[in-house]
Amino acid sequence: MINQDKLNSYFGRVWRERDRSIGQFSYTGWDLANKVNPSETVIDVGCGANPFKVKVPNLIGIDPAFPEADFQQTLEDYCASTPKQNFDVAFILGSINFGDRTYIEQQVGLVVDHLLKDNGARVYWRNNPGRRDHGNIECEEIPFYDWTFDEHLRIAKIFNFEVIFLAWDNKNRIYAEWVQK
């Protein structure tokens, strides 16, 4: 279903060269670090080059394509190789964004059930809603999920989260904030 080699190639090679500036995003740029208390623990799922590591003291980044990640693994492999975690916050900035509805729900389930604490956790999202506007032919082969505001509300409800903020971020991306009920 998801060709991890294609994803790793695209994001580790093509995207790396194209998306070096985190500051281009209004909601998920550097100001996102200010939403985290310095004592909170953060898991950055799909951290890329792990840019928030310098701004968020208790952050662990996982990403299969980037050696700068603390753990260069897929979400599935990381969860399979670690005991249940209790992070306060998850950054999911474009990483749970590929595959069909079932696969997306499975990945969200891994984050909620294996990585986050059981009460009061928060998730900050950036999604590319099914668009292939990356300008690269390799990107056309990647099955982007068609995220919408309604999909955030639907999936958050499944996992007992409340969506407290939804907006369009720069570059036609969806930004969402979820809080565990």
Secondary structure as UniProt FT lines:
FT   HELIX           4..9
FT   HELIX           10..15
FT   HELIX           16..18
FT   HELIX           22..24
FT   HELIX           30..35
FT   TURN            38..39
FT   STRAND          42..45
FT   TURN            48..49
FT   HELIX           51..54
FT   TURN            57..58
FT   STRAND          59..62
FT   TURN            67..68
FT   HELIX           75..81
FT   STRAND          89..93
FT   HELIX           101..110
FT   HELIX           111..115
FT   STRAND          122..127
FT   HELIX           137..141
FT   HELIX           149..158
FT   TURN            159..160
FT   STRAND          161..169
FT   HELIX           170..172
FT   STRAND          173..180
//
